[in-house]
Structures are given as C-alpha cells and as structure tokens.
C-alpha cells in the first residue's frame, strides 16, 4: 500500500491479521489489531483498550487493502 491508501478508521490486512488505522502521520500509520472474539468496545477510542502499533514507510509494502487482494498477491 501507499501512504495515500490509508484512511483513519479504514482497515487493512497484513500476514499477521486485520488492522484498523487510528492515525496517519507524515511518514507513519498507527493502527490497532482487530481480532474476532474480542469485546467490540476495545476497538472504540481513543484511548483504545488494545495496543496501537506504528507502521512506517518500510512496512507499507506488507500491507494490503483487503483480504481478497492479499490472497491474490500471495
């Protein structure tokens, strides 16, 4: 993905799961991992009940906009 592909509240996929974008910086994207089976209230915020992770420009190549695109690329 490119920086312009990320949107706050939008979701993207990596090999480790589905992530929801919570903030966009100049050269970083901040996201929380969205897990099935977790209490949905954990994903409302800020603040969030789950850890936010930083994705920098070196990580964006391993991000896909949705599951179908990821599966097609693998």
N, CA, C, O and CB atoms as a CASP TS submission, in Angstrom:
PFRMAT TS
TARGET T0000
AUTHOR 0000-0000-0000
METHOD Language model
MODEL 1
PARENT N/A
ATOM      1  N   UNK     1       0.844  -1.177   0.000  1.00  0.00           N
ATOM      2  CA  UNK     1       0.000   0.000   0.000  1.00  0.00           C
ATOM      3  C   UNK     1       0.885   1.234   0.000  1.00  0.00           C
ATOM      4  O   UNK     1       2.056   1.174   0.374  1.00  0.00           O
ATOM      5  CB  UNK     1      -0.958   0.002   1.214  1.00  0.00           C
ATOM      6  N   UNK     2       0.322   2.333  -0.416  1.00  0.00           N
ATOM      7  CA  UNK     2       0.986   3.635  -0.362  1.00  0.00           C
ATOM      8  C   UNK     2       0.373   4.457   0.766  1.00  0.00           C
ATOM      9  O   UNK     2      -0.726   4.158   1.233  1.00  0.00           O
ATOM     10  CB  UNK     2       0.864   4.386  -1.725  1.00  0.00           C
ATOM     11  N   UNK     3       1.080   5.483   1.196  1.00  0.00           N
ATOM     12  CA  UNK     3       0.603   6.359   2.268  1.00  0.00           C
ATOM     13  C   UNK     3      -0.809   6.857   1.986  1.00  0.00           C
ATOM     14  O   UNK     3      -1.642   6.911   2.891  1.00  0.00           O
ATOM     15  CB  UNK     3       1.550   7.548   2.447  1.00  0.00           C
ATOM     16  N   UNK     4      -1.076   7.213   0.759  1.00  0.00           N
ATOM     17  CA  UNK     4      -2.385   7.762   0.395  1.00  0.00           C
ATOM     18  C   UNK     4      -3.503   6.718   0.432  1.00  0.00           C
ATOM     19  O   UNK     4      -4.678   7.085   0.387  1.00  0.00           O
ATOM     20  CB  UNK     4      -2.315   8.372  -0.984  1.00  0.00           C
ATOM     21  N   UNK     5      -3.167   5.431   0.513  1.00  0.00           N
ATOM     22  CA  UNK     5      -4.174   4.369   0.570  1.00  0.00           C
ATOM     23  C   UNK     5      -4.777   4.194   1.967  1.00  0.00           C
ATOM     24  O   UNK     5      -5.852   3.612   2.109  1.00  0.00           O
ATOM     25  CB  UNK     5      -3.562   3.060   0.118  1.00  0.00           C
ATOM     26  N   UNK     6      -4.096   4.690   2.985  1.00  0.00           N
ATOM     27  CA  UNK     6      -4.565   4.540   4.361  1.00  0.00           C
ATOM     28  C   UNK     6      -5.567   5.638   4.701  1.00  0.00           C
ATOM     29  O   UNK     6      -5.431   6.774   4.248  1.00  0.00           O
ATOM     30  CB  UNK     6      -3.381   4.573   5.347  1.00  0.00           C
ATOM     31  N   UNK     7      -6.568   5.293   5.497  1.00  0.00           N
ATOM     32  CA  UNK     7      -7.569   6.265   5.958  1.00  0.00           C
ATOM     33  C   UNK     7      -7.898   5.950   7.412  1.00  0.00           C
ATOM     34  O   UNK     7      -8.020   4.783   7.785  1.00  0.00           O
ATOM     35  CB  UNK     7      -8.867   6.228   5.062  1.00  0.00           C
ATOM     36  N   UNK     8      -8.040   6.978   8.225  1.00  0.00           N
ATOM     37  CA  UNK     8      -8.395   6.766   9.630  1.00  0.00           C
ATOM     38  C   UNK     8      -9.745   6.063   9.698  1.00  0.00           C
ATOM     39  O   UNK     8     -10.718   6.503   9.085  1.00  0.00           O
ATOM     40  CB  UNK     8      -8.433   8.118  10.412  1.00  0.00           C
ATOM     41  N   UNK     9      -9.793   4.975  10.442  1.00  0.00           N
ATOM     42  CA  UNK     9     -10.999   4.152  10.540  1.00  0.00           C
ATOM     43  C   UNK     9     -11.050   3.050   9.508  1.00  0.00           C
ATOM     44  O   UNK     9     -11.849   2.121   9.633  1.00  0.00           O
ATOM     45  CB  UNK     9     -12.214   5.008  10.403  1.00  0.00           C
ATOM     46  N   UNK    10     -10.206   3.136   8.482  1.00  0.00           N
ATOM     47  CA  UNK    10     -10.158   2.110   7.448  1.00  0.00           C
ATOM     48  C   UNK    10      -9.365   0.905   7.923  1.00  0.00           C
ATOM     49  O   UNK    10      -8.540   1.011   8.830  1.00  0.00           O
ATOM     50  CB  UNK    10      -9.549   2.669   6.163  1.00  0.00           C
ATOM     51  N   UNK    11      -9.620  -0.233   7.310  1.00  0.00           N
ATOM     52  CA  UNK    11      -8.927  -1.452   7.699  1.00  0.00           C
ATOM     53  C   UNK    11      -8.019  -1.932   6.579  1.00  0.00           C
ATOM     54  O   UNK    11      -8.278  -1.708   5.397  1.00  0.00           O
ATOM     55  CB  UNK    11      -9.929  -2.542   8.075  1.00  0.00           C
ATOM     56  N   UNK    12      -6.957  -2.593   6.983  1.00  0.00           N
ATOM     57  CA  UNK    12      -6.033  -3.204   6.041  1.00  0.00           C
ATOM     58  C   UNK    12      -5.554  -4.513   6.630  1.00  0.00           C
ATOM     59  O   UNK    12      -5.747  -4.781   7.816  1.00  0.00           O
ATOM     60  CB  UNK    12      -4.839  -2.263   5.721  1.00  0.00           C
ATOM     61  N   UNK    13      -4.926  -5.330   5.794  1.00  0.00           N
ATOM     62  CA  UNK    13      -4.526  -6.667   6.187  1.00  0.00           C
ATOM     63  C   UNK    13      -3.018  -6.808   6.051  1.00  0.00           C
ATOM     64  O   UNK    13      -2.422  -6.290   5.107  1.00  0.00           O
ATOM     65  CB  UNK    13      -5.253  -7.727   5.341  1.00  0.00           C
ATOM     66  N   UNK    14      -2.401  -7.510   6.998  1.00  0.00           N
ATOM     67  CA  UNK    14      -1.011  -7.949   6.895  1.00  0.00           C
ATOM     68  C   UNK    14      -1.015  -9.462   7.101  1.00  0.00           C
ATOM     69  O   UNK    14      -2.065 -10.061   7.334  1.00  0.00           O
ATOM     70  CB  UNK    14      -0.077  -7.214   7.953  1.00  0.00           C
ATOM     71  N   UNK    15       0.146 -10.066   7.015  1.00  0.00           N
ATOM     72  CA  UNK    15       0.205 -11.511   7.252  1.00  0.00           C
ATOM     73  C   UNK    15      -0.155 -11.866   8.686  1.00  0.00           C
ATOM     74  O   UNK    15      -0.465 -13.021   8.977  1.00  0.00           O
ATOM     75  CB  UNK    15       1.590 -12.041   6.928  1.00  0.00           C
ATOM     76  N   UNK    16      -0.118 -10.882   9.589  1.00  0.00           N
ATOM     77  CA  UNK    16      -0.448 -11.155  10.995  1.00  0.00           C
ATOM     78  C   UNK    16      -1.903 -10.871  11.346  1.00  0.00           C
ATOM     79  O   UNK    16      -2.306 -11.105  12.485  1.00  0.00           O
ATOM     80  CB  UNK    16       0.441 -10.340  11.890  1.00  0.00           C
ATOM     81  N   UNK    17      -2.705 -10.372  10.403  1.00  0.00           N
ATOM     82  CA  UNK    17      -4.114 -10.146  10.690  1.00  0.00           C
ATOM     83  C   UNK    17      -4.666  -8.859  10.115  1.00  0.00           C
ATOM     84  O   UNK    17      -4.065  -8.241   9.236  1.00  0.00           O
ATOM     85  CB  UNK    17      -4.325 -10.148  12.147  1.00  0.00           C
ATOM     86  N   UNK    18      -5.818  -8.466  10.625  1.00  0.00           N
ATOM     87  CA  UNK    18      -6.527  -7.272  10.182  1.00  0.00           C
ATOM     88  C   UNK    18      -6.259  -6.136  11.152  1.00  0.00           C
ATOM     89  O   UNK    18      -6.275  -6.326  12.368  1.00  0.00           O
ATOM     90  CB  UNK    18      -8.043  -7.540  10.062  1.00  0.00           C
ATOM     91  N   UNK    19      -6.012  -4.954  10.605  1.00  0.00           N
ATOM     92  CA  UNK    19      -5.666  -3.765  11.382  1.00  0.00           C
ATOM     93  C   UNK    19      -6.603  -2.627  11.023  1.00  0.00           C
ATOM     94  O   UNK    19      -7.050  -2.519   9.881  1.00  0.00           O
ATOM     95  CB  UNK    19      -4.198  -3.352  11.138  1.00  0.00           C
ATOM     96  N   UNK    20      -6.905  -1.768  12.008  1.00  0.00           N
ATOM     97  CA  UNK    20      -7.723  -0.570  11.786  1.00  0.00           C
ATOM     98  C   UNK    20      -6.856   0.651  12.037  1.00  0.00           C
ATOM     99  O   UNK    20      -6.258   0.796  13.103  1.00  0.00           O
ATOM    100  CB  UNK    20      -8.990  -0.558  12.712  1.00  0.00           C
ATOM    101  N   UNK    21      -6.794   1.525  11.044  1.00  0.00           N
ATOM    102  CA  UNK    21      -5.969   2.730  11.122  1.00  0.00           C
ATOM    103  C   UNK    21      -6.579   3.711  12.122  1.00  0.00           C
ATOM    104  O   UNK    21      -7.764   4.036  12.045  1.00  0.00           O
ATOM    105  CB  UNK    21      -5.828   3.393   9.725  1.00  0.00           C
ATOM    106  N   UNK    22      -5.745   4.183  13.072  1.00  0.00           N
ATOM    107  CA  UNK    22      -6.220   5.112  14.089  1.00  0.00           C
ATOM    108  C   UNK    22      -5.613   6.507  13.940  1.00  0.00           C
ATOM    109  O   UNK    22      -6.134   7.474  14.496  1.00  0.00           O
ATOM    110  CB  UNK    22      -5.909   4.567  15.463  1.00  0.00           C
ATOM    111  N   UNK    23      -4.515   6.613  13.191  1.00  0.00           N
ATOM    112  CA  UNK    23      -3.868   7.913  12.984  1.00  0.00           C
ATOM    113  C   UNK    23      -2.921   7.806  11.808  1.00  0.00           C
ATOM    114  O   UNK    23      -2.391   6.734  11.517  1.00  0.00           O
ATOM    115  CB  UNK    23      -3.107   8.380  14.261  1.00  0.00           C
ATOM    116  N   UNK    24      -2.715   8.919  11.137  1.00  0.00           N
ATOM    117  CA  UNK    24      -1.805   8.977   9.993  1.00  0.00           C
ATOM    118  C   UNK    24      -0.860  10.143  10.192  1.00  0.00           C
ATOM    119  O   UNK    24      -1.283  11.287  10.355  1.00  0.00           O
ATOM    120  CB  UNK    24      -2.584   9.115   8.649  1.00  0.00           C
ATOM    121  N   UNK    25       0.427   9.835  10.175  1.00  0.00           N
ATOM    122  CA  UNK    25       1.447  10.865  10.272  1.00  0.00           C
ATOM    123  C   UNK    25       2.049  11.127   8.904  1.00  0.00           C
ATOM    124  O   UNK    25       1.579  10.600   7.896  1.00  0.00           O
ATOM    125  CB  UNK    25       2.536  10.461  11.272  1.00  0.00           C
ATOM    126  N   UNK    26       3.082  11.936   8.876  1.00  0.00           N
ATOM    127  CA  UNK    26       3.736  12.244   7.617  1.00  0.00           C
ATOM    128  C   UNK    26       4.407  11.018   7.011  1.00  0.00           C
ATOM    129  O   UNK    26       4.351  10.802   5.801  1.00  0.00           O
ATOM    130  CB  UNK    26       4.752  13.344   7.818  1.00  0.00           C
ATOM    131  N   UNK    27       5.049  10.209   7.872  1.00  0.00           N
ATOM    132  CA  UNK    27       5.745   9.016   7.389  1.00  0.00           C
ATOM    133  C   UNK    27       5.386   7.765   8.173  1.00  0.00           C
ATOM    134  O   UNK    27       6.097   6.763   8.092  1.00  0.00           O
ATOM    135  CB  UNK    27       7.232   9.233   7.447  1.00  0.00           C
ATOM    136  N   UNK    28       4.308   7.805   8.921  1.00  0.00           N
ATOM    137  CA  UNK    28       3.865   6.656   9.704  1.00  0.00           C
ATOM    138  C   UNK    28       2.353   6.498   9.663  1.00  0.00           C
ATOM    139  O   UNK    28       1.617   7.438   9.366  1.00  0.00           O
ATOM    140  CB  UNK    28       4.331   6.789  11.144  1.00  0.00           C
ATOM    141  N   UNK    29       1.918   5.300   9.964  1.00  0.00           N
ATOM    142  CA  UNK    29       0.499   4.983  10.132  1.00  0.00           C
ATOM    143  C   UNK    29       0.392   4.253  11.461  1.00  0.00           C
ATOM    144  O   UNK    29       1.185   3.352  11.732  1.00  0.00           O
ATOM    145  CB  UNK    29      -0.074   4.109   8.926  1.00  0.00           C
ATOM    146  N   UNK    30      -0.566   4.622  12.289  1.00  0.00           N
ATOM    147  CA  UNK    30      -0.798   3.982  13.575  1.00  0.00           C
ATOM    148  C   UNK    30      -2.078   3.159  13.452  1.00  0.00           C
ATOM    149  O   UNK    30      -3.070   3.621  12.887  1.00  0.00           O
ATOM    150  CB  UNK    30      -0.899   5.040  14.738  1.00  0.00           C
ATOM    151  N   UNK    31      -2.049   1.928  13.990  1.00  0.00           N
ATOM    152  CA  UNK    31      -3.211   1.056  13.843  1.00  0.00           C
ATOM    153  C   UNK    31      -3.346   0.132  15.044  1.00  0.00           C
ATOM    154  O   UNK    31      -2.384  -0.125  15.768  1.00  0.00           O
ATOM    155  CB  UNK    31      -3.107   0.235  12.552  1.00  0.00           C
ATOM    156  N   UNK    32      -4.569  -0.362  15.235  1.00  0.00           N
ATOM    157  CA  UNK    32      -4.830  -1.385  16.245  1.00  0.00           C
ATOM    158  C   UNK    32      -5.195  -2.672  15.519  1.00  0.00           C
ATOM    159  O   UNK    32      -5.811  -2.641  14.454  1.00  0.00           O
ATOM    160  CB  UNK    32      -5.970  -0.946  17.233  1.00  0.00           C
ATOM    161  N   UNK    33      -4.813  -3.797  16.100  1.00  0.00           N
ATOM    162  CA  UNK    33      -5.155  -5.088  15.513  1.00  0.00           C
ATOM    163  C   UNK    33      -6.581  -5.436  15.902  1.00  0.00           C
ATOM    164  O   UNK    33      -6.935  -5.428  17.081  1.00  0.00           O
ATOM    165  CB  UNK    33      -4.166  -6.197  15.974  1.00  0.00           C
ATOM    166  N   UNK    34      -7.388  -5.740  14.910  1.00  0.00           N
ATOM    167  CA  UNK    34      -8.794  -6.083  15.123  1.00  0.00           C
ATOM    168  C   UNK    34      -8.895  -7.598  15.171  1.00  0.00           C
ATOM    169  O   UNK    34      -8.535  -8.277  14.209  1.00  0.00           O
ATOM    170  CB  UNK    34      -9.716  -5.485  13.998  1.00  0.00           C
ATOM    171  N   UNK    35      -9.377  -8.125  16.269  1.00  0.00           N
ATOM    172  CA  UNK    35      -9.464  -9.573  16.464  1.00  0.00           C
ATOM    173  C   UNK    35     -10.914  -9.994  16.634  1.00  0.00           C
ATOM    174  O   UNK    35     -11.689  -9.350  17.340  1.00  0.00           O
ATOM    175  CB  UNK    35      -8.635 -10.013  17.684  1.00  0.00           C
ATOM    176  N   UNK    36     -11.262 -11.083  15.975  1.00  0.00           N
ATOM    177  CA  UNK    36     -12.581 -11.676  16.211  1.00  0.00           C
ATOM    178  C   UNK    36     -12.585 -12.237  17.626  1.00  0.00           C
ATOM    179  O   UNK    36     -11.559 -12.725  18.099  1.00  0.00           O
ATOM    180  CB  UNK    36     -12.917 -12.798  15.150  1.00  0.00           C
ATOM    181  N   UNK    37     -13.694 -12.176  18.287  1.00  0.00           N
ATOM    182  CA  UNK    37     -13.804 -12.732  19.622  1.00  0.00           C
ATOM    183  C   UNK    37     -13.468 -11.751  20.738  1.00  0.00           C
ATOM    184  O   UNK    37     -13.776 -12.020  21.899  1.00  0.00           O
ATOM    185  CB  UNK    37     -12.925 -13.911  19.731  1.00  0.00           C
ATOM    186  N   UNK    38     -12.854 -10.641  20.422  1.00  0.00           N
ATOM    187  CA  UNK    38     -12.576  -9.614  21.435  1.00  0.00           C
ATOM    188  C   UNK    38     -13.835  -8.762  21.618  1.00  0.00           C
ATOM    189  O   UNK    38     -14.668  -8.665  20.717  1.00  0.00           O
ATOM    190  CB  UNK    38     -11.344  -8.718  21.019  1.00  0.00           C
ATOM    191  N   UNK    39     -13.958  -8.161  22.769  1.00  0.00           N
ATOM    192  CA  UNK    39     -15.066  -7.258  23.054  1.00  0.00           C
ATOM    193  C   UNK    39     -14.965  -6.058  22.115  1.00  0.00           C
ATOM    194  O   UNK    39     -13.931  -5.391  22.081  1.00  0.00           O
ATOM    195  CB  UNK    39     -15.057  -6.803  24.552  1.00  0.00           C
ATOM    196  N   UNK    40     -16.021  -5.775  21.353  1.00  0.00           N
ATOM    197  CA  UNK    40     -16.015  -4.689  20.374  1.00  0.00           C
ATOM    198  C   UNK    40     -15.713  -3.336  21.004  1.00  0.00           C
ATOM    199  O   UNK    40     -15.212  -2.440  20.324  1.00  0.00           O
ATOM    200  CB  UNK    40     -17.345  -4.630  19.663  1.00  0.00           C
ATOM    201  N   UNK    41     -16.007  -3.173  22.280  1.00  0.00           N
ATOM    202  CA  UNK    41     -15.728  -1.893  22.938  1.00  0.00           C
ATOM    203  C   UNK    41     -14.230  -1.614  23.025  1.00  0.00           C
ATOM    204  O   UNK    41     -13.825  -0.461  23.176  1.00  0.00           O
ATOM    205  CB  UNK    41     -16.337  -1.878  24.338  1.00  0.00           C
ATOM    206  N   UNK    42     -13.414  -2.647  22.931  1.00  0.00           N
ATOM    207  CA  UNK    42     -11.961  -2.468  22.972  1.00  0.00           C
ATOM    208  C   UNK    42     -11.454  -1.693  21.764  1.00  0.00           C
ATOM    209  O   UNK    42     -10.383  -1.088  21.821  1.00  0.00           O
ATOM    210  CB  UNK    42     -11.265  -3.821  23.046  1.00  0.00           C
ATOM    211  N   UNK    43     -12.207  -1.705  20.679  1.00  0.00           N
ATOM    212  CA  UNK    43     -11.776  -1.069  19.438  1.00  0.00           C
ATOM    213  C   UNK    43     -12.351   0.332  19.255  1.00  0.00           C
ATOM    214  O   UNK    43     -12.176   0.945  18.202  1.00  0.00           O
ATOM    215  CB  UNK    43     -12.165  -1.928  18.267  1.00  0.00           C
ATOM    216  N   UNK    44     -13.037   0.836  20.280  1.00  0.00           N
ATOM    217  CA  UNK    44     -13.553   2.211  20.241  1.00  0.00           C
ATOM    218  C   UNK    44     -12.599   3.098  21.023  1.00  0.00           C
ATOM    219  O   UNK    44     -12.130   2.725  22.098  1.00  0.00           O
ATOM    220  CB  UNK    44     -15.009   2.299  20.827  1.00  0.00           C
ATOM    221  N   UNK    45     -12.327   4.224  20.500  1.00  0.00           N
ATOM    222  CA  UNK    45     -11.414   5.121  21.196  1.00  0.00           C
ATOM    223  C   UNK    45     -11.173   6.350  20.347  1.00  0.00           C
ATOM    224  O   UNK    45     -11.957   6.615  19.436  1.00  0.00           O
ATOM    225  CB  UNK    45     -10.084   4.416  21.523  1.00  0.00           C
ATOM    226  N   UNK    46     -10.152   7.089  20.596  1.00  0.00           N
ATOM    227  CA  UNK    46      -9.147   6.867  21.618  1.00  0.00           C
ATOM    228  C   UNK    46      -9.650   7.267  22.995  1.00  0.00           C
ATOM    229  O   UNK    46     -10.613   8.027  23.098  1.00  0.00           O
ATOM    230  CB  UNK    46      -7.888   7.631  21.284  1.00  0.00           C
ATOM    231  N   UNK    47      -9.033   6.785  24.033  1.00  0.00           N
ATOM    232  CA  UNK    47      -7.970   5.775  24.051  1.00  0.00           C
ATOM    233  C   UNK    47      -8.549   4.393  23.764  1.00  0.00           C
ATOM    234  O   UNK    47      -9.736   4.141  23.972  1.00  0.00           O
ATOM    235  CB  UNK    47      -7.236   5.778  25.415  1.00  0.00           C
ATOM    236  N   UNK    48      -7.689   3.512  23.286  1.00  0.00           N
ATOM    237  CA  UNK    48      -8.074   2.151  22.947  1.00  0.00           C
ATOM    238  C   UNK    48      -7.638   1.198  24.052  1.00  0.00           C
ATOM    239  O   UNK    48      -6.646   1.450  24.736  1.00  0.00           O
ATOM    240  CB  UNK    48      -7.463   1.732  21.597  1.00  0.00           C
ATOM    241  N   UNK    49      -8.371   0.109  24.229  1.00  0.00           N
ATOM    242  CA  UNK    49      -8.021  -0.895  25.228  1.00  0.00           C
ATOM    243  C   UNK    49      -6.984  -1.874  24.698  1.00  0.00           C
ATOM    244  O   UNK    49      -6.496  -2.728  25.438  1.00  0.00           O
ATOM    245  CB  UNK    49      -9.264  -1.647  25.676  1.00  0.00           C
ATOM    246  N   UNK    50      -6.647  -1.752  23.420  1.00  0.00           N
ATOM    247  CA  UNK    50      -5.612  -2.585  22.809  1.00  0.00           C
ATOM    248  C   UNK    50      -4.450  -1.699  22.375  1.00  0.00           C
ATOM    249  O   UNK    50      -4.619  -0.499  22.161  1.00  0.00           O
ATOM    250  CB  UNK    50      -6.178  -3.385  21.597  1.00  0.00           C
ATOM    251  N   UNK    51      -3.280  -2.295  22.249  1.00  0.00           N
ATOM    252  CA  UNK    51      -2.067  -1.557  21.904  1.00  0.00           C
ATOM    253  C   UNK    51      -2.115  -1.038  20.464  1.00  0.00           C
ATOM    254  O   UNK    51      -2.505  -1.759  19.546  1.00  0.00           O
ATOM    255  CB  UNK    51      -0.838  -2.447  22.099  1.00  0.00           C
ATOM    256  N   UNK    52      -1.720   0.201  20.285  1.00  0.00           N
ATOM    257  CA  UNK    52      -1.564   0.762  18.949  1.00  0.00           C
ATOM    258  C   UNK    52      -0.149   0.446  18.462  1.00  0.00           C
ATOM    259  O   UNK    52       0.813   0.515  19.227  1.00  0.00           O
ATOM    260  CB  UNK    52      -1.835   2.310  18.945  1.00  0.00           C
ATOM    261  N   UNK    53      -0.040   0.100  17.190  1.00  0.00           N
ATOM    262  CA  UNK    53       1.252  -0.227  16.583  1.00  0.00           C
ATOM    263  C   UNK    53       1.575   0.805  15.501  1.00  0.00           C
ATOM    264  O   UNK    53       0.682   1.335  14.841  1.00  0.00           O
ATOM    265  CB  UNK    53       1.241  -1.670  15.984  1.00  0.00           C
ATOM    266  N   UNK    54       2.861   1.074  15.337  1.00  0.00           N
ATOM    267  CA  UNK    54       3.329   2.022  14.337  1.00  0.00           C
ATOM    268  C   UNK    54       3.800   1.259  13.111  1.00  0.00           C
ATOM    269  O   UNK    54       4.610   0.338  13.215  1.00  0.00           O
ATOM    270  CB  UNK    54       4.462   2.913  14.901  1.00  0.00           C
ATOM    271  N   UNK    55       3.289   1.646  11.952  1.00  0.00           N
ATOM    272  CA  UNK    55       3.748   1.133  10.664  1.00  0.00           C
ATOM    273  C   UNK    55       4.441   2.289   9.959  1.00  0.00           C
ATOM    274  O   UNK    55       3.827   3.327   9.711  1.00  0.00           O
ATOM    275  CB  UNK    55       2.555   0.548   9.797  1.00  0.00           C
ATOM    276  N   UNK    56       5.721   2.114   9.635  1.00  0.00           N
ATOM    277  CA  UNK    56       6.418   3.187   8.915  1.00  0.00           C
ATOM    278  C   UNK    56       6.488   2.833   7.432  1.00  0.00           C
ATOM    279  O   UNK    56       5.997   1.788   7.005  1.00  0.00           O
ATOM    280  CB  UNK    56       7.853   3.416   9.495  1.00  0.00           C
ATOM    281  N   UNK    57       7.099   3.710   6.666  1.00  0.00           N
ATOM    282  CA  UNK    57       7.124   3.548   5.214  1.00  0.00           C
ATOM    283  C   UNK    57       7.800   2.249   4.782  1.00  0.00           C
ATOM    284  O   UNK    57       7.548   1.779   3.673  1.00  0.00           O
ATOM    285  CB  UNK    57       7.830   4.724   4.577  1.00  0.00           C
ATOM    286  N   UNK    58       8.642   1.661   5.610  1.00  0.00           N
ATOM    287  CA  UNK    58       9.267   0.382   5.281  1.00  0.00           C
ATOM    288  C   UNK    58       8.301  -0.792   5.458  1.00  0.00           C
ATOM    289  O   UNK    58       8.537  -1.870   4.912  1.00  0.00           O
ATOM    290  CB  UNK    58      10.501   0.170   6.147  1.00  0.00           C
ATOM    291  N   UNK    59       7.231  -0.597   6.205  1.00  0.00           N
ATOM    292  CA  UNK    59       6.250  -1.655   6.464  1.00  0.00           C
ATOM    293  C   UNK    59       5.109  -1.685   5.448  1.00  0.00           C
ATOM    294  O   UNK    59       4.441  -2.709   5.310  1.00  0.00           O
ATOM    295  CB  UNK    59       5.679  -1.487   7.846  1.00  0.00           C
ATOM    296  N   UNK    60       4.879  -0.605   4.749  1.00  0.00           N
ATOM    297  CA  UNK    60       3.681  -0.478   3.908  1.00  0.00           C
ATOM    298  C   UNK    60       3.624  -1.491   2.772  1.00  0.00           C
ATOM    299  O   UNK    60       2.535  -1.822   2.304  1.00  0.00           O
ATOM    300  CB  UNK    60       3.611   0.905   3.333  1.00  0.00           C
ATOM    301  N   UNK    61       4.766  -1.986   2.322  1.00  0.00           N
ATOM    302  CA  UNK    61       4.765  -2.984   1.254  1.00  0.00           C
ATOM    303  C   UNK    61       4.138  -4.299   1.691  1.00  0.00           C
ATOM    304  O   UNK    61       3.716  -5.089   0.847  1.00  0.00           O
ATOM    305  CB  UNK    61       6.177  -3.230   0.774  1.00  0.00           C
ATOM    306  N   UNK    62       4.070  -4.546   2.987  1.00  0.00           N
ATOM    307  CA  UNK    62       3.464  -5.763   3.520  1.00  0.00           C
ATOM    308  C   UNK    62       2.031  -5.576   3.958  1.00  0.00           C
ATOM    309  O   UNK    62       1.494  -6.400   4.698  1.00  0.00           O
ATOM    310  CB  UNK    62       4.264  -6.265   4.668  1.00  0.00           C
ATOM    311  N   UNK    63       1.399  -4.496   3.510  1.00  0.00           N
ATOM    312  CA  UNK    63       0.003  -4.193   3.851  1.00  0.00           C
ATOM    313  C   UNK    63      -0.846  -4.256   2.591  1.00  0.00           C
ATOM    314  O   UNK    63      -0.422  -3.815   1.522  1.00  0.00           O
ATOM    315  CB  UNK    63      -0.121  -2.794   4.526  1.00  0.00           C
ATOM    316  N   UNK    64      -2.055  -4.809   2.725  1.00  0.00           N
ATOM    317  CA  UNK    64      -2.986  -4.900   1.618  1.00  0.00           C
ATOM    318  C   UNK    64      -4.316  -4.300   2.039  1.00  0.00           C
ATOM    319  O   UNK    64      -4.688  -4.376   3.210  1.00  0.00           O
ATOM    320  CB  UNK    64      -3.161  -6.363   1.157  1.00  0.00           C
ATOM    321  N   UNK    65      -5.045  -3.697   1.083  1.00  0.00           N
ATOM    322  CA  UNK    65      -6.310  -3.052   1.449  1.00  0.00           C
ATOM    323  C   UNK    65      -7.386  -4.008   1.947  1.00  0.00           C
ATOM    324  O   UNK    65      -8.225  -3.608   2.754  1.00  0.00           O
ATOM    325  CB  UNK    65      -6.838  -2.307   0.278  1.00  0.00           C
ATOM    326  N   UNK    66      -7.389  -5.237   1.499  1.00  0.00           N
ATOM    327  CA  UNK    66      -8.380  -6.192   1.994  1.00  0.00           C
ATOM    328  C   UNK    66      -7.891  -7.611   1.762  1.00  0.00           C
ATOM    329  O   UNK    66      -6.884  -7.820   1.086  1.00  0.00           O
ATOM    330  CB  UNK    66      -9.746  -5.975   1.310  1.00  0.00           C
ATOM    331  N   UNK    67      -8.589  -8.576   2.310  1.00  0.00           N
ATOM    332  CA  UNK    67      -8.185  -9.963   2.258  1.00  0.00           C
ATOM    333  C   UNK    67      -8.090 -10.493   0.821  1.00  0.00           C
ATOM    334  O   UNK    67      -7.167 -11.245   0.508  1.00  0.00           O
ATOM    335  CB  UNK    67      -9.151 -10.799   3.053  1.00  0.00           C
ATOM    336  N   UNK    68      -9.021 -10.115  -0.048  1.00  0.00           N
ATOM    337  CA  UNK    68      -9.023 -10.624  -1.404  1.00  0.00           C
ATOM    338  C   UNK    68      -7.753 -10.216  -2.159  1.00  0.00           C
ATOM    339  O   UNK    68      -7.177 -11.021  -2.892  1.00  0.00           O
ATOM    340  CB  UNK    68     -10.256 -10.130  -2.142  1.00  0.00           C
ATOM    341  N   UNK    69      -7.329  -8.987  -1.980  1.00  0.00           N
ATOM    342  CA  UNK    69      -6.115  -8.511  -2.647  1.00  0.00           C
ATOM    343  C   UNK    69      -4.902  -9.259  -2.104  1.00  0.00           C
ATOM    344  O   UNK    69      -4.034  -9.665  -2.876  1.00  0.00           O
ATOM    345  CB  UNK    69      -5.940  -6.981  -2.455  1.00  0.00           C
ATOM    346  N   UNK    70      -4.829  -9.447  -0.784  1.00  0.00           N
ATOM    347  CA  UNK    70      -3.699 -10.159  -0.177  1.00  0.00           C
ATOM    348  C   UNK    70      -3.606 -11.575  -0.721  1.00  0.00           C
ATOM    349  O   UNK    70      -2.518 -12.026  -1.079  1.00  0.00           O
ATOM    350  CB  UNK    70      -3.835 -10.190   1.357  1.00  0.00           C
ATOM    351  N   UNK    71      -4.729 -12.286  -0.790  1.00  0.00           N
ATOM    352  CA  UNK    71      -4.725 -13.649  -1.273  1.00  0.00           C
ATOM    353  C   UNK    71      -4.301 -13.727  -2.729  1.00  0.00           C
ATOM    354  O   UNK    71      -3.615 -14.671  -3.120  1.00  0.00           O
ATOM    355  CB  UNK    71      -6.087 -14.265  -1.097  1.00  0.00           C
ATOM    356  N   UNK    72      -4.693 -12.762  -3.532  1.00  0.00           N
ATOM    357  CA  UNK    72      -4.332 -12.756  -4.952  1.00  0.00           C
ATOM    358  C   UNK    72      -2.848 -12.518  -5.149  1.00  0.00           C
ATOM    359  O   UNK    72      -2.262 -13.034  -6.101  1.00  0.00           O
ATOM    360  CB  UNK    72      -5.125 -11.694  -5.697  1.00  0.00           C
ATOM    361  N   UNK    73      -2.224 -11.742  -4.261  1.00  0.00           N
ATOM    362  CA  UNK    73      -0.815 -11.419  -4.388  1.00  0.00           C
ATOM    363  C   UNK    73       0.104 -12.513  -3.873  1.00  0.00           C
ATOM    364  O   UNK    73       1.276 -12.546  -4.248  1.00  0.00           O
ATOM    365  CB  UNK    73      -0.527 -10.153  -3.666  1.00  0.00           C
ATOM    366  N   UNK    74      -0.391 -13.414  -3.022  1.00  0.00           N
ATOM    367  CA  UNK    74       0.473 -14.447  -2.433  1.00  0.00           C
ATOM    368  C   UNK    74       0.700 -15.578  -3.346  1.00  0.00           C
ATOM    369  O   UNK    74       1.405 -16.524  -2.994  1.00  0.00           O
ATOM    370  CB  UNK    74      -0.096 -14.960  -1.172  1.00  0.00           C
TER
END
